[in-house]
């Protein structure tokens, strides 16, 4: 076995035009795996292997499961120990960690294979699977999007950027309120805007 601590990120996704009904056909899907190694007591990480590829038509949960399976196989190939795995499907994390067999028939063999590979990878419980939001699974998500020919995910606004945009919206609203009530102001009337700005002719 190769000593050290490993971080495994996987992701799976499918092309979708928006809301889907239960009987809609599967979409073109892809999976991604990012395996990194870190040494105990250090914050540095080195990529051991990473890739993304298409897997044909799949439903989203199937793609997520297949990505996890491929990630587990990759970790086994590299004889990884002490693996901490992260995926952005809370649904699958709960099933794997709690040993709850999926109700969907198509997911049952994938679920069983995942549990089997986890036991093979870490017979002494040196494995842990956790949920993370998509934003923190960015590397794997980007590989899935690249494999599907999709544009990169939009970055979320930082707090400072959000505050600036909010101030801009308030200022714009105040100017519009002033223009709408210009005649009242010129006539000597006092107008108090519903927005955080007061307009009064002196």
C-alpha positions as CSV (number, residue, x, y, z in Angstrom):
1,X,0.0,0.0,0.0
2,X,1.1,3.6,-0.7
3,X,1.2,5.5,2.5
4,X,-0.3,9.0,2.9
5,X,-3.7,10.6,2.9
6,X,-5.8,10.9,-0.2
7,X,-8.5,13.3,-1.3
8,X,-11.0,12.0,-3.9
9,X,-13.5,14.3,-5.7
10,X,-15.9,12.9,-8.2
11,X,-18.8,14.3,-10.1
12,X,-21.3,13.2,-12.7
13,X,-23.8,15.2,-14.7
14,X,-26.0,15.1,-17.8
15,X,-27.1,17.6,-20.4
16,X,-30.5,19.0,-19.6
17,X,-32.6,21.7,-21.2
18,X,-34.4,22.5,-17.9
19,X,-37.1,20.9,-15.8
20,X,-37.6,17.2,-16.5
21,X,-40.5,14.8,-16.0
22,X,-40.1,11.4,-14.5
23,X,-40.6,9.7,-17.8
24,X,-38.1,11.9,-19.8
25,X,-35.3,10.0,-21.5
26,X,-31.7,10.1,-20.1
27,X,-29.5,12.9,-21.4
28,X,-25.9,12.7,-22.6
29,X,-23.8,12.3,-19.5
30,X,-20.2,12.5,-18.3
31,X,-18.1,11.7,-15.2
32,X,-15.0,13.2,-13.6
33,X,-12.5,12.0,-11.1
34,X,-9.8,14.0,-9.2
35,X,-7.5,12.1,-6.9
36,X,-5.0,14.0,-4.8
37,X,-2.4,12.9,-2.3
38,X,-1.4,14.9,0.8
39,X,1.1,14.2,3.6
40,X,0.1,14.1,7.2
41,X,0.7,17.5,8.9
42,X,1.0,19.3,5.5
43,X,-1.4,21.4,3.6
44,X,0.1,20.7,0.2
45,X,-1.8,18.5,-2.2
46,X,-0.5,16.8,-5.4
47,X,-2.7,15.5,-8.1
48,X,-2.3,11.8,-8.6
49,X,-4.8,11.5,-11.4
50,X,-7.6,13.5,-12.9
51,X,-9.9,13.0,-15.9
52,X,-13.3,13.5,-17.3
53,X,-15.1,11.6,-20.0
54,X,-18.5,11.0,-21.6
55,X,-20.4,7.8,-20.6
56,X,-23.4,8.1,-23.0
57,X,-27.1,8.6,-22.0
58,X,-27.6,8.4,-18.3
59,X,-29.9,10.0,-15.7
60,X,-28.1,12.4,-13.3
61,X,-28.1,10.0,-10.3
62,X,-26.7,7.2,-12.5
63,X,-23.9,9.5,-13.6
64,X,-23.1,10.5,-10.0
65,X,-22.9,6.9,-9.0
66,X,-20.7,5.9,-11.9
67,X,-18.4,8.8,-11.2
68,X,-18.0,7.6,-7.6
69,X,-17.3,4.0,-8.8
70,X,-14.7,5.2,-11.2
71,X,-13.1,7.3,-8.4
72,X,-13.0,4.3,-6.1
73,X,-11.4,2.1,-8.9
74,X,-8.8,4.9,-9.5
75,X,-7.9,5.0,-5.8
76,X,-7.6,1.2,-5.7
77,X,-5.4,1.3,-8.8
78,X,-3.0,3.7,-7.0
79,X,-3.1,1.6,-3.8
80,X,-4.4,4.6,-1.9
81,X,-5.0,4.4,1.8
82,X,-6.9,6.8,4.2
83,X,-9.1,8.1,1.5
84,X,-11.5,11.1,2.1
85,X,-14.0,11.3,-0.7
86,X,-16.3,14.2,-1.6
87,X,-19.2,14.4,-3.9
88,X,-22.0,17.0,-4.3
89,X,-24.9,14.5,-4.3
90,X,-26.3,14.4,-0.7
91,X,-28.7,11.8,-1.9
92,X,-26.0,9.3,-2.7
93,X,-23.9,10.1,0.4
94,X,-26.8,9.3,2.6
95,X,-27.4,6.0,0.8
96,X,-23.8,4.9,0.9
97,X,-23.1,5.9,4.5
98,X,-26.3,4.6,5.9
99,X,-26.5,1.4,3.8
100,X,-29.9,2.3,2.4
101,X,-30.6,0.5,-0.9
102,X,-32.0,2.9,-3.5
103,X,-35.6,2.5,-4.5
104,X,-34.7,3.1,-8.1
105,X,-33.9,-0.3,-9.7
106,X,-31.3,1.2,-12.1
107,X,-29.3,2.4,-9.1
108,X,-29.3,-0.8,-7.0
109,X,-26.4,-2.5,-8.8
110,X,-24.4,0.7,-8.8
111,X,-25.0,1.1,-5.0
112,X,-23.9,-2.5,-4.4
113,X,-20.8,-2.1,-6.5
114,X,-19.9,1.1,-4.6
115,X,-20.2,-0.6,-1.2
116,X,-18.1,-3.6,-2.5
117,X,-15.3,-1.3,-3.8
118,X,-15.3,0.7,-0.5
119,X,-14.7,-2.5,1.4
120,X,-11.9,-3.5,-1.0
121,X,-10.3,-0.1,-0.8
122,X,-10.5,0.3,3.0
123,X,-11.2,-2.9,4.8
124,X,-10.1,-1.3,8.0
125,X,-12.4,1.7,7.7
126,X,-9.8,4.0,6.2
127,X,-12.4,5.6,4.0
128,X,-14.9,8.4,4.5
129,X,-17.5,9.8,2.1
130,X,-18.8,13.3,2.6
131,X,-21.1,15.8,0.9
132,X,-19.9,19.2,-0.3
133,X,-21.7,21.9,-2.3
134,X,-21.0,22.1,-6.0
135,X,-18.9,25.3,-5.5
136,X,-16.4,23.3,-3.5
137,X,-16.3,20.5,-6.0
138,X,-15.3,22.9,-8.8
139,X,-12.4,20.9,-10.3
140,X,-14.5,17.8,-10.9
141,X,-17.5,19.8,-12.0
142,X,-15.3,21.7,-14.6
143,X,-14.1,18.4,-16.0
144,X,-17.7,17.1,-16.4
145,X,-18.6,20.4,-18.2
146,X,-15.6,20.2,-20.4
147,X,-16.4,16.6,-21.4
148,X,-19.9,17.6,-22.3
149,X,-18.8,20.7,-24.2
150,X,-20.6,23.0,-21.7
151,X,-19.5,26.5,-20.6
152,X,-17.8,26.8,-17.2
153,X,-20.1,27.3,-14.2
154,X,-20.6,30.9,-13.2
155,X,-18.7,32.0,-10.1
156,X,-20.9,33.1,-7.2
157,X,-20.7,36.8,-6.1
158,X,-18.3,37.7,-3.3
159,X,-19.8,39.6,-0.4
160,X,-18.1,42.8,-1.4
161,X,-19.3,42.5,-5.0
162,X,-22.8,41.7,-3.8
163,X,-22.8,44.9,-1.6
164,X,-21.6,47.0,-4.5
165,X,-24.3,45.7,-6.7
166,X,-26.9,46.3,-4.0
167,X,-25.7,49.9,-3.6
168,X,-25.9,50.4,-7.3
169,X,-29.5,49.1,-7.4
170,X,-30.5,51.5,-4.5
171,X,-28.8,54.5,-6.2
172,X,-30.5,53.7,-9.5
173,X,-33.9,53.4,-7.8
174,X,-33.4,56.7,-6.0
175,X,-32.6,58.5,-9.3
176,X,-35.7,57.0,-11.0
177,X,-37.8,58.1,-8.0
178,X,-36.4,61.6,-8.3
179,X,-37.3,61.8,-12.0
180,X,-40.8,60.5,-11.4
181,X,-41.5,63.2,-8.9
182,X,-39.5,66.1,-10.4
183,X,-42.6,68.2,-10.9
184,X,-43.6,67.9,-7.3
185,X,-40.1,68.9,-6.2
186,X,-40.0,71.9,-8.5
187,X,-43.4,73.0,-7.3
188,X,-42.1,73.2,-3.8
189,X,-43.6,70.0,-2.4
190,X,-41.7,67.6,-0.2
191,X,-41.4,64.0,-1.4
192,X,-40.2,61.1,0.6
193,X,-39.1,58.1,-1.5
194,X,-39.9,54.6,-0.4
195,X,-36.3,53.8,-1.2
196,X,-33.5,54.9,1.2
197,X,-33.3,58.4,-0.2
198,X,-35.1,61.6,0.7
199,X,-35.8,64.4,-1.8
200,X,-36.7,67.9,-0.6
201,X,-36.4,71.2,-2.3
202,X,-34.5,73.7,-0.2
